[in-house]
Amino acid sequence: MKSVCDYYQYENSSSWDKTYDMRTAAFRRLVPVAKYVKQMTNDSKNWKLERIQIVDVQFRGNKADVDTIFFERRILEDERIPKGAIMKFRGNSIWIKNESGWFCYDCVTRAHFALNAPLASED
């Protein structure tokens, strides 16, 4: 799914305005873009997405469940994780298709992106 790859490429480059545009309409109604950009910028300070590996995609009507492995590099050292360490997270992102294309409902929090969680039921 090109939309999934695009979303995580934008995340990799910290293009939060573009990831915001790829969230569902219900999410965008609840979360102002300025708040989203500020929170995602703050949440990403210690991590850099290196790459993703899509394991499986299950389509159900207008929804897609994308099983993904995320490889992230630790930018700053803390008492638990050394600087430069690669961490692996696995999660399922949920995508919803409408007449405009695919939009992310659940982008996988990976223990540090609070606003990647779904915040509203879909229309």
ChimeraX attribute file (.defattr): number of C-alpha atoms within 10 A of each C-alpha:
attribute: neighborCount
match mode: 1-to-1
recipient: residues
	/A:1	11
	/A:2	7
	/A:3	14
	/A:4	20
	/A:5	14
	/A:6	14
	/A:7	21
	/A:8	19
	/A:9	18
	/A:10	16
	/A:11	19
	/A:12	17
	/A:13	10
	/A:14	17
	/A:15	16
	/A:16	21
	/A:17	14
	/A:18	15
	/A:19	22
	/A:20	25
	/A:21	14
	/A:22	22
	/A:23	21
	/A:24	23
	/A:25	17
	/A:26	15
	/A:27	21
	/A:28	16
	/A:29	10
	/A:30	10
	/A:31	14
	/A:32	11
	/A:33	15
	/A:34	11
	/A:35	11
	/A:36	18
	/A:37	19
	/A:38	11
	/A:39	15
	/A:40	21
	/A:41	14
	/A:42	12
	/A:43	15
	/A:44	17
	/A:45	12
	/A:46	15
	/A:47	19
	/A:48	18
	/A:49	19
	/A:50	14
	/A:51	15
	/A:52	18
	/A:53	12
	/A:54	16
	/A:55	12
	/A:56	10
	/A:57	15
	/A:58	11
	/A:59	12
	/A:60	9
	/A:61	8
	/A:62	10
	/A:63	17
	/A:64	21
	/A:65	17
	/A:66	21
	/A:67	16
	/A:68	19
	/A:69	16
	/A:70	19
	/A:71	16
	/A:72	21
	/A:73	18
	/A:74	19
	/A:75	17
	/A:76	13
	/A:77	12
	/A:78	10
	/A:79	5
	/A:80	6
	/A:81	13
	/A:82	13
	/A:83	14
	/A:84	14
	/A:85	14
	/A:86	18
	/A:87	15
	/A:88	13
	/A:89	15
	/A:90	16
	/A:91	18
	/A:92	19
	/A:93	21
	/A:94	22
	/A:95	24
	/A:96	20
	/A:97	14
	/A:98	10
	/A:99	5
	/A:100	6
	/A:101	10
	/A:102	21
	/A:103	24
	/A:104	27
	/A:105	25
	/A:106	23
	/A:107	24
	/A:108	22
	/A:109	16
	/A:110	16
	/A:111	9
	/A:112	15
	/A:113	16
	/A:114	15
	/A:115	19
	/A:116	21
	/A:117	16
	/A:118	20
	/A:119	15
	/A:120	15
	/A:121	9
	/A:122	11
	/A:123	6
